[in-house]
């Protein structure tokens, strides 16, 4: 009987420790995820007046409306234009 009580107390202590650790990790990770989302939104807002972003947005909406995949994937010389197009396309598809 005494052995079962000790075993039960250890199991309870380990369970409480895991619960506290998980809560701490969740509390620390939540602000980091919010910061990442805000940075991503700010980055997309930078493209709003970019022509390639707007073209990606139009093509993304069109593909979404016609149930098509990424059929009009464009390639630009500048990496920034590729990023703007892809951001617009994803936004146009509703992602």
N, CA, C and O of each residue as an XYZ file, in Angstrom:
380
protein
N       0.823     -1.188      0.000
C       0.000      0.000      0.000
C       0.869      1.255      0.000
O       0.597      2.216     -0.718
N       1.923      1.226      0.822
C       2.793      2.391      0.902
C       3.514      2.607     -0.422
O       3.732      3.751     -0.823
N       3.883      1.543     -1.099
C       4.571      1.641     -2.372
C       3.658      2.249     -3.436
O       4.112      3.070     -4.232
N       2.384      1.865     -3.464
C       1.437      2.414     -4.425
C       1.213      3.902     -4.193
O       1.052      4.651     -5.157
N       1.200      4.346     -2.946
C       1.019      5.749     -2.617
C       2.210      6.571     -3.112
O       2.028      7.645     -3.685
N       3.412      6.073     -2.895
C       4.611      6.784     -3.360
C       4.624      6.861     -4.891
O       4.930      7.905     -5.467
N       4.294      5.768     -5.521
C       4.252      5.734     -6.979
C       3.217      6.743     -7.502
O       3.476      7.458     -8.470
N       2.068      6.793     -6.866
C       1.017      7.737     -7.266
C       1.447      9.187     -7.092
O       1.131     10.035     -7.927
N       2.161      9.472     -6.018
C       2.641     10.834     -5.764
C       3.662     11.233     -6.830
O       3.645     12.367     -7.311
N       4.555     10.303     -7.203
C       5.543     10.607     -8.240
C       4.878     10.866     -9.583
O       5.253     11.791    -10.304
N       3.908     10.058     -9.906
C       3.190     10.245    -11.168
C       2.484     11.602    -11.170
O       2.509     12.310    -12.177
N       1.869     11.959    -10.076
C       1.190     13.246     -9.960
C       2.186     14.403    -10.090
O       1.909     15.393    -10.767
N       3.348     14.271     -9.437
C       4.365     15.324     -9.501
C       4.894     15.505    -10.920
O       5.084     16.633    -11.376
N       5.129     14.412    -11.606
C       5.612     14.496    -12.990
C       4.540     15.135    -13.877
O       4.856     15.965    -14.730
N       3.296     14.757    -13.684
C       2.194     15.336    -14.468
C       2.063     16.836    -14.247
O       1.865     17.592    -15.199
N       2.172     17.268    -12.997
C       2.101     18.706    -12.699
C       3.285     19.434    -13.328
O       3.129     20.531    -13.865
N       4.457     18.832    -13.263
C       5.644     19.447    -13.868
C       5.504     19.616    -15.369
O       5.872     20.653    -15.921
N       4.974     18.601    -16.026
C       4.761     18.682    -17.474
C       3.725     19.754    -17.801
O       3.900     20.508    -18.759
N       2.666     19.832    -17.030
C       1.624     20.829    -17.269
C       2.171     22.246    -17.101
O       1.846     23.133    -17.891
N       2.982     22.458    -16.097
C       3.569     23.781    -15.871
C       4.523     24.134    -17.010
O       4.527     25.268    -17.488
N       5.329     23.167    -17.444
C       6.269     23.413    -18.547
C       5.531     23.743    -19.840
O       5.923     24.657    -20.565
N       4.484     23.016    -20.125
C       3.719     23.253    -21.347
C       3.065     24.634    -21.313
O       3.033     25.330    -22.328
N       2.554     25.025    -20.173
C       1.949     26.350    -20.039
C       2.964     27.455    -20.233
O       2.664     28.482    -20.842
N       4.163     27.249    -19.718
C       5.226     28.245    -19.855
C       5.649     28.374    -21.309
O       5.820     29.486    -21.808
N       5.818     27.256    -21.988
C       6.212     27.277    -23.397
C       5.142     27.978    -24.226
O       5.464     28.769    -25.112
N       3.888     27.696    -23.948
C       2.790     28.321    -24.694
C       2.768     29.826    -24.447
O       2.553     30.602    -25.378
N       2.988     30.246    -23.203
C       2.976     31.669    -22.878
C       4.130     32.410    -23.547
O       3.984     33.577    -23.911
N       5.266     31.753    -23.711
C       6.421     32.376    -24.349
C       6.251     32.391    -25.865
O       6.640     33.363    -26.512
N       5.686     31.351    -26.437
C       5.574     31.231    -27.890
C       4.488     32.140    -28.467
O       4.627     32.601    -29.600
N       3.432     32.409    -27.740
C       2.323     33.205    -28.270
C       2.758     34.597    -28.738
O       2.410     34.986    -29.853
N       3.500     35.358    -27.939
C       3.928     36.677    -28.431
C       4.855     36.581    -29.644
O       4.817     37.447    -30.518
N       5.678     35.549    -29.705
C       6.571     35.397    -30.841
C       5.782     35.149    -32.124
O       6.141     35.674    -33.178
N       4.722     34.363    -32.049
C       3.886     34.110    -33.216
C       3.150     35.376    -33.648
O       3.001     35.630    -34.843
N       2.692     36.168    -32.686
C       2.010     37.409    -33.018
C       2.971     38.379    -33.701
O       2.594     39.045    -34.665
N       4.207     38.464    -33.211
C       5.208     39.328    -33.839
C       5.468     38.886    -35.268
O       5.585     39.721    -36.165
N       5.560     37.577    -35.489
C       5.804     37.054    -36.835
C       4.651     37.416    -37.766
O       4.879     37.815    -38.907
N       3.411     37.280    -37.286
C       2.251     37.617    -38.100
C       2.228     39.100    -38.431
O       1.902     39.477    -39.556
N       2.571     39.947    -37.465
C       2.590     41.384    -37.713
C       3.655     41.745    -38.739
O       3.416     42.576    -39.615
N       4.818     41.134    -38.639
C       5.879     41.396    -39.599
C       5.458     40.956    -40.994
O       5.742     41.638    -41.978
N       4.785     39.825    -41.078
C       4.336     39.323    -42.370
C       3.297     40.270    -42.973
O       3.325     40.535    -44.175
N       2.387     40.779    -42.151
C       1.380     41.706    -42.644
C       2.015     43.017    -43.084
O       1.622     43.581    -44.105
N       2.989     43.508    -42.331
C       3.664     44.740    -42.708
C       4.421     44.551    -44.013
O       4.465     45.456    -44.846
N       5.014     43.380    -44.193
C       5.762     43.114    -45.407
C       4.832     43.093    -46.614
O       5.198     43.585    -47.682
N       3.644     42.536    -46.461
C       2.682     42.500    -47.549
C       2.166     43.898    -47.865
O       1.919     44.211    -49.029
N       2.000     44.736    -46.864
C       1.501     46.082    -47.084
C       2.491     46.903    -47.907
O       2.082     47.807    -48.634
N       3.758     46.610    -47.806
C       4.765     47.317    -48.580
C       4.549     47.117    -50.075
O       4.949     47.968    -50.869
N       3.934     46.023    -50.472
C       3.753     45.687    -51.877
C       2.462     46.257    -52.468
O       2.261     46.159    -53.679
N       1.605     46.832    -51.679
C       0.257     47.165    -52.144
C       0.219     48.046    -53.394
O      -0.739     47.964    -54.163
N       1.217     48.873    -53.614
C       1.215     49.735    -54.797
C       2.151     49.221    -55.887
O       2.373     49.888    -56.898
N       2.687     48.044    -55.668
C       3.610     47.440    -56.628
C       2.809     46.810    -57.775
O       1.826     46.108    -57.536
N       3.226     47.059    -59.005
C       2.494     46.532    -60.172
C       2.496     45.005    -60.207
O       1.485     44.394    -60.551
N       3.616     44.390    -59.855
C       3.668     42.922    -59.894
C       2.799     42.311    -58.800
O       2.228     41.236    -58.983
N       2.700     42.998    -57.662
C       1.809     42.542    -56.591
C       0.367     42.578    -57.088
O      -0.386     41.622    -56.903
N      -0.009     43.680    -57.716
C      -1.375     43.822    -58.213
C      -1.685     42.792    -59.301
O      -2.797     42.269    -59.366
N      -0.700     42.504    -60.154
C      -0.894     41.489    -61.188
C      -1.081     40.114    -60.540
O      -1.950     39.345    -60.952
N      -0.273     39.809    -59.537
C      -0.419     38.549    -58.815
C      -1.772     38.444    -58.143
O      -2.387     37.378    -58.122
N      -2.233     39.557    -57.592
C      -3.537     39.581    -56.933
C      -4.650     39.285    -57.946
O      -5.549     38.492    -57.665
N      -4.591     39.917    -59.116
C      -5.612     39.664    -60.150
C      -5.600     38.205    -60.587
O      -6.650     37.573    -60.696
N      -4.406     37.675    -60.838
C      -4.308     36.295    -61.317
C      -4.698     35.296    -60.226
O      -5.275     34.249    -60.521
N      -4.388     35.610    -58.985
C      -4.796     34.745    -57.885
C      -6.302     34.688    -57.736
O      -6.873     33.619    -57.521
N      -6.947     35.847    -57.852
C      -8.416     35.885    -57.779
C      -9.032     35.116    -58.938
O     -10.001     34.378    -58.760
N      -8.465     35.294    -60.122
C      -8.983     34.605    -61.299
C      -8.832     33.088    -61.151
O      -9.772     32.339    -61.416
N      -7.666     32.648    -60.733
C      -7.448     31.204    -60.559
C      -8.380     30.633    -59.501
O      -8.897     29.527    -59.653
N      -8.594     31.392    -58.427
C      -9.485     30.925    -57.371
C     -10.915     30.816    -57.894
O     -11.613     29.845    -57.600
N     -11.351     31.804    -58.664
C     -12.714     31.805    -59.192
C     -12.942     30.667    -60.183
O     -14.045     30.126    -60.267
N     -11.906     30.306    -60.931
C     -12.028     29.260    -61.944
C     -11.499     27.907    -61.467
O     -11.350     26.980    -62.263
N     -11.219     27.797    -60.181
C     -10.731     26.550    -59.580
C      -9.484     26.027    -60.286
O      -9.378     24.836    -60.580
N      -8.545     26.926    -60.552
C      -7.303     26.548    -61.215
C      -6.155     26.609    -60.208
O      -6.258     27.238    -59.155
N      -5.071     25.945    -60.561
C      -3.898     26.001    -59.700
C      -3.051     27.207    -60.121
O      -3.529     28.092    -60.831
N      -1.835     27.231    -59.692
C      -0.922     28.355    -59.930
C      -0.462     28.329    -61.386
O       0.728     28.202    -61.675
N      -1.426     28.451    -62.292
C      -1.155     28.224    -63.706
C      -0.351     29.341    -64.374
O       0.362     29.087    -65.346
N      -0.452     30.546    -63.879
C       0.218     31.677    -64.521
C       1.428     32.140    -63.725
O       1.664     33.339    -63.581
N       2.176     31.206    -63.219
C       3.351     31.555    -62.414
C       4.304     32.379    -63.253
O       4.769     31.938    -64.304
N       4.588     33.567    -62.784
C       5.478     34.483    -63.490
C       6.860     34.441    -62.865
O       7.013     34.150    -61.679
N       7.848     34.733    -63.669
C       9.219     34.828    -63.173
C       9.767     36.184    -63.587
O       9.743     36.549    -64.762
N      10.247     36.905    -62.626
C      10.791     38.237    -62.863
C      12.289     38.228    -62.589
O      12.797     37.370    -61.867
N      12.976     39.180    -63.167
C      14.422     39.248    -62.975
C      14.775     39.618    -61.541
O      15.737     39.097    -60.977
N      14.009     40.502    -60.968
C      14.291     40.953    -59.599
C      13.597     40.036    -58.590
O      12.429     39.682    -58.751
N      14.330     39.667    -57.566
C      13.781     38.818    -56.516
C      12.630     39.519    -55.797
O      11.660     38.878    -55.393
N      12.745     40.822    -55.643
C      11.694     41.586    -54.965
C      10.393     41.536    -55.759
O       9.312     41.473    -55.173
N      10.488     41.565    -57.091
C       9.290     41.452    -57.923
C       8.661     40.067    -57.799
O       7.437     39.943    -57.765
N       9.490     39.027    -57.731
C       8.970     37.667    -57.535
C       8.224     37.560    -56.207
O       7.149     36.965    -56.134
N       8.801     38.137    -55.170
C       8.161     38.104    -53.851
C       6.849     38.887    -53.869
O       5.852     38.448    -53.296
N       6.854     40.046    -54.528
C       5.645     40.862    -54.601
C       4.540     40.116    -55.354
O       3.387     40.102    -54.922
N       4.898     39.499    -56.478
C       3.913     38.757    -57.269
C       3.329     37.611    -56.442
O       2.113     37.423    -56.399
N       4.203     36.850    -55.789
C       3.746     35.693    -55.016
C       2.864     36.128    -53.850
O       1.864     35.475    -53.550
N       3.230     37.233    -53.188
C       2.410     37.740    -52.090
C       1.038     38.164    -52.610
O       0.022     37.881    -51.974
N       0.998     38.834    -53.749
C      -0.273     39.239    -54.338
C      -1.115     38.045    -54.763
O      -2.331     38.027    -54.573
N      -0.453     37.050    -55.341
C      -1.169     35.853    -55.783
C      -1.812     35.145    -54.589
O      -2.985     34.774    -54.633
N      -1.030     34.964    -53.529
C      -1.549     34.291    -52.339
C      -2.684     35.091    -51.704
O      -3.668     34.518    -51.237
N      -2.546     36.394    -51.690
C      -3.594     37.246    -51.135
C      -4.852     37.158    -52.013
O      -5.969     37.120    -51.498
N      -4.663     37.127    -53.325
C      -5.797     37.018    -54.242
C      -6.537     35.697    -54.114
O      -7.755     35.650    -54.288
N      -5.827     34.641    -53.817
C      -6.454     33.322    -53.635
C      -7.141     33.217    -52.277
O      -7.889     32.272    -52.028
N      -6.891     34.174    -51.410
C      -7.529     34.147    -50.094
C      -6.692     33.456    -49.049
O      -7.208     33.130    -47.980
N      -5.407     33.216    -49.311
C      -4.521     32.563    -48.344
C      -3.855     33.588    -47.461
O      -3.070     33.230    -46.582
